[in-house]
Amino acid sequence: MDYKEQLDRFEAYFKSSEKNKENKAVGLEIEHFVVDSDTLKTVSYSEEAGIEKILAQLVRQGWEGRREGNHLIQANKEGAVITLEPGGQLEISIEPERRITDLEDRYYAFLKELLPILNQNNQLLITAGYQIESKISEIEWNPKKRYQIMSKYLGKRGKYAHNMMKGTASIQVALDYINETDFIKKFRIANTLAPAVAALFDNAAFFESEEYEAYNIRTDIWSHCDPDRCGTVKEAFDKDFNYRKYAEYILNRSPILLKQGSEFISAGQKTCRDIFKTQDLSQKELEHVLTMFFPDVRAKNFIEIRMIDSIPPKLNFAAVAFWKGLLYNDQNLERVSKLIADITYEEVQKAREDVVKKGLVAKLDNYQVLELGKRLLQWAKEGLPDVEKEYLISLEKLLSDNKTPVDKTREKLAAGFDKRQAIDWLILNSRLETEVKKEC
């Protein structure tokens, strides 16, 4: 297949993924750490009451399990999928919904089933951007073959590659696009705002078990992982950016690995373009290749926004409401497009560096992150139906106090609380399961 045919295949895929304006929905993925209640050390896949046993218990409760070889690696149920990140982080993926409350209901149904299992095991479910107590060297790799290949490849590409794989947790918000013009606007906006939004939702108070004194550790980690597939998509700032331009971004880089039958094989340094010169590019292969790139914002059959730390439930849904209010409202889409129109790729890269050093007082171009966040939050609020505006209250309160999530933990540490007490607000089973939705 020649290069033009490859580009045509990607372009056709993105075009076929366009949605009707009336059917726009939002998808959500949330990553969590499972840790021992006494030590705060991460729970490994293979230990006696480890991640595989937790999945097995969910399967006994009616979830459908999926195996890779002899290992249980996934569980599915009614529009939700539980998968595992490389260090055993539990991720719940919720199918797109038009109403935020429907995403919320699916998430709390998942917690209602999971938390009793963890309580019996003396384990905690934690939402944070980085591991609380365990060091990367102490964390077992889960047995997925793809992660074995990725760890070897990425380990040679950046000093924090394994920290990214085993140490971080985030949320991802998936948004639809209605045509190519809509895709370009949303993709450019999300890439431009990425450093600022990462700063607004900073929730990592620890790094390798020690207090972390700077800001936005996940942003710094992703900046030192693999420049070919992480960070900001430079092509999004080109005047001719479109579906084909994103396809070029993918095709001229290595996919790391490919799936042949039931086996994963390393692609080495071969680019996607070279690989598919001699073999067909099926939709299944195309979709796999798209998942092997991890920028702050990536394109699949939706736009996936990936820079937000794992955060407690109310803030999770504030993040969903923030992006929905900004990018699903026509007036907001236009005014945010104008706001960021002159911001360059180089200025975004500078902001990525600055938010790690300065947090909310950093700047994106001429905009201080805190003030920009307050402005965007107000616009998002205006862009939501009345029934969904309340989802922004938790974020609104933080920003009105000039704070981010990590500040809540740091204030407790500064007041003399120990680590366990300082992170209590990040622990989802520190209250009865029936109270989770009301109090989180």
N, C-alpha and C positions, 0 to 999 in steps of 0.2 A: 504494500500500500504506500503510495507516494505521499509526500508531506501535505500537498493540497487536499488529498482525500482524507488524511488524518484531521486536518483543520475543519474540513466540511463535516466530518462525523461529530466532532465536538460541538460545532456551531449548531448542528441539527439537534443534538441532545439538549443544549441549553434552550433552544427555541421551543422544543417540545415540552419543556418544564415550565413554561409560562402559565400563569393562572389568570382566571377571570378576576376582575377587580372585586366583584361581589363575593368571591370565594377565598379571599386572602385569609390565611391562618398563621398561627405562630406555633413552632415546635420548641421543645426545651429539653436539654440534657443537663443533669446535675451530678457532679462527682463528689464522693464522700470518702473520708477515712474511717476505717473500723479499727479501734485501738483497744488495748487492754485497760480496763477501768482503774487498775491499781498502778500500773507503770506508765500508761499513756503511750506505750510502744505499739507500733502498728501490728495488726494481726496478719500473719502470713497465710498464703494459700493452703499449704499442706499440713499445718499443725492440727492438733487433735480437734479443736473447735474452730478451725480456720475457715477461710473464705469458701472453699469447696463444700465444707459441711453446712455452711450457712445457705449456700445455693441449694444444696440437697434438701434442706428443711423446707425451703420455699417450694421446691418441686413437690414435696409430700403434701403441701398445702394447696396444690392445684396449679402451680406454675408449670409451664412446659420447658423442660431442660434441653440444652443442646451441648453436645460433647465434641471435643477435639481429641481423637484417640480415646484413651481411657479417662480423660479429664473433663469434668463438668465445668463449662466456661460461660454459660449464658442461661438466662431464664426469661420466658416471655409470658405475658398475660394481659389480655384485654387492652390493647393499645399502648402497652408499656414493655420495655425491654431492659433487663439488667445485664450489663456487660462488665468486664474487668479491665482496668488499666494495668500497665506493666507491674506496678508494685502492689497489686491487689486492691487498688481503689475501686469502690463500687460505684458504677455509673447507672443512673436510671434515665432512659430515653423515653420521652413521652410524645406520642404522635401529635401532629399539629391540630390545634383547635382554634376556632374563631373567637371564643371567649376565654379570657384569662381564668375565670372561675372553673372552667372545665379542666384546664391544666392543673390547677390547684387541687381539685378533687382527686385526680389520678395520683398526684404526688402524695397526698396525705393517705390515700388508700394503701400505697406502697409502704409508707412509714408504719401504718397500723399493723401490717403483716410482719415487717422486718424487726421493729423495735422489741417486741416480746422475745424473739429469738436471741437478740443481742443481750437483753437483760438476763436471760437464763444463763448465758455464757460469761456474765460479768464483763461485757464489752460495751463500748460507747460508739455512737455514730457522730462524727464530727464534721462540720463544714468549715474549712479554712483553706487558704491558698497554698499552704505548704505544711508538711509534716510537723507535728507538735514536738515529738520527742525522739523518734527514730532517725538515725543517720542512714544515708543512702547505702553505705556498705553493709548495714545490718538487715536490709530489706530483701526478702526473697523475690526473685523474678517469678511471675506467674508462668504456667507452662505453655502458653500460646507460642507456637513455632514462629509466628510473624514477629513477636517481640524479641526472640532470640536473634533473628537476623537484623532487626532494626537496632538492637543494642550494640552490635558489633560495628555496623555501618556508622551510626550517629556518634558512637564513642570516639571516633577518629575525626569528627567534624567540629565538635565544640566542647569546651571544658565543662559545660553544665548539661550536656545531653542526657546523662543518666539521672541527674537531678530532675530534669523535666519529666522523664518517663516514670520514675518511681516516687518522686517527692512532691509533685504538684497536684492540685485539684482545682477545677474551674467549673463554670457553667457555660453553656453554649445556647444562644438564642437563634432560632432558624426562622427566616422571613422569606415570604414569597416575592416574586417579581412578576409584573404583568406583561412586559415587553422589553426589548433590548434597551430602550432609552431609560426606562424605569430601573432596570438592572444597573446600568452605568451610574446613575445618580446615587442609588442606595449603596453600591459597592464603594464608590469614591468617598461618600460621606463617612461610612463606617471605618474605612482605612484611615482617613484623615483624623477622625476623632478618637481613634484607638488609644493613643497614649493618655489622653485626658480621661477617657472613660475607665481605663485601667486604674488610674489614680483615684477616681471617685469611689471605686469598689475595692480598694486595697484591703486585704484581709489576711496578711501573713506577718505575724508577730515574731516568728521563730525561723531560724535557718540552721539546719544540722544540730538541733536541740538547744541552741543558744538564742538569746534574745537578738533580734535583728534590728539594727539601729537606723538603717536607711529606709527606703520606701519601695513598694512595688517589686518585690523580689521576683515574681513570675515574669514581669517584663524584662528584667535583667537576665533571667535564666533563658528566656526565649531568644534574647539577643546574642546569646553565646551557645547556641545549639546547632544550627545548621543554616547558614545564610542562603542556601539554595531553596529552602522550603519553609522558612519561618520569618516572623516579623511582618513588615509592611510589604504589600505587593507593589513594587515600583511601577509596574505597567499601568496600574490604576490611575496614575497621574499623567499619562500620555494623552494628548488631545484626541488621538484616534482610538482610545481604549474602547473595546467592545467584546463580544463573545469570542471572536477569533484571537484577540490579543490575550485574553486569559488562557485560551488554548495554547498559544505560543509559550506562555509562562510555564505551563505544565509540560508540554512536549519536549522542550529543550533542556529538561532536567531529568535526573535519574529517579525512577519510581521506588528505588531501594529493593523492592521485591515484587514478584509476580506470583500469581496462583495458577498452578497447572493441575487440573483435577482437584484432588483433596490436599495437595502438597503446596507449600510455599517454597519458592526458590529465590536465591539472591540474584538481583539484576546487576550487581556491581556498579561500575561507573557508567554503564550504558544509559543513554538518554531514552526517554519514551519514543522519541522520533526515530532513533536508530532501531529500537526493538521492533516497532510496528512496520518497519520497512519490509520485513520478511514474514510477518504474520498478521492475520486479520485483527482488527480492533473491534471486538464485540462490545455491546453495551455493558455487559458484566465486567469486562476488562477495563473499559473506560471508567466505570463507576469506582472500581477498585483503585485505579490510578489517581483519581481525584481525592481519595481519602488518604493518600500517602504524602500529601502536602499540608503543612500546618501553619499557615500564616494567621495573623490576628483575625483576618476576615477571609473566608474562602467560599468558592462557588461550587455547588453541586446542583441538585435539582431545586435548590433554594440557596439563599445567601446565609452563611453560618457566621455569626459574630462570636468570637472566641476569647476575648481578652479579659473577661471578668473573673475574679477569684470566686471560689466556692464560698458561699455566704449563707447565713441562716434564712429560713423560708420567707419571712416577710420581705427581706431584701432581694431574694431571688425573684420574687414576683414584681418587686419594684423595678428590677432590671428589665424584665419582660415588658412592663408597662411603659418604661422609659423609651425603649426602642419602638414599640408599637405606636406610641403617641407621636414620635418624631417622624417615622418613616412610612406609616400607613395613613397619614393625614396629608392630603395634597398641598394645603397651604404650608404646612411645616416642611414638607419635602422641598418645596421651592425656596423657602427662606433659609433653611439650613444649607442648601446648595449654594445660595448666594453668599452666606456667611463664610464658607470654606473655599470659595471659588479660587482665590488667589494663593492659598496655602500650598507650598511645594512639597515634593517628596523629601527634600533635604531638611525642610523645617519640621516635618513630622519626625524624621530621624533624630534631630536635635531634641525634640520634645521627649522622645523615648529615653534619651540619656538624662534629661533634666528631671523627669518625674521620679526616677530612681534616686536622685540626690535630694530633691526638694519637695516631693509630694504635691500637695494642693497649691503651693505657691509657685510651682513651675509654670512655664509659659508654653503655649502652642501658638507659634507666630507671635502676635501681639496680645493674645488673650491669656490672662491668668487662668489656670485650670479651675480654681474654685469658682471664680465669677462666671466663667464659661459654663460650668456645670449648673450653676443656679439659673442661668438664662435658658439653657436647654431643658432643664427640668420644668420650668414654667411653660415653655412651648409644648413639651410633651403632655403636660397636664391639660392644656387647652385643646390638644389634639385627640383626647380620649373621650368616650362617652361618659356621662356623669357617674354611672355605676362602677367604672373602672378607675376613676381618679383617685379613689381611696388607696389603691395599691402603691401610690407614690408617697404616702404619708411618712413611712419609715425613712426613706431617702431624703425627703424634704426636711425632716427633723435633723438628720445628721448634717446636711449641708448648711442649715440655718445656724448650727453650732460650730461651723467651720471644721467639721470632723469627717473622718472616713471610718469604716468598720474597725480597722486595726487600732484606731485610737481608743476604742472602748476597752480592748484588751490591755493596751499599754497603760492606760490610766489605773487599772486595777493592779498591775505589776508595780507601778510607781507608788501606789498606796500601801504596798507591803503584802498583798495577797500572793500566795504561791501560784505556781503555774496552773495547777488543777482548778483553783478557785478563779483565776483570771480568765480561763477559757470556758467557764461554766455556761456562758450565754451562747457558745458555739456548739454545745452538746445537745443533740436532739432528744436524747432519752434521759435528760436530767429532770424530767417531769413525766407524769403519767401519760401513757399513749393517748388516752382520750382527751388530754389537754393540749396536745401538740399544736393542733391547728389554731386553737384559741390564743395561745400564749407566745408562739414563736415569733 
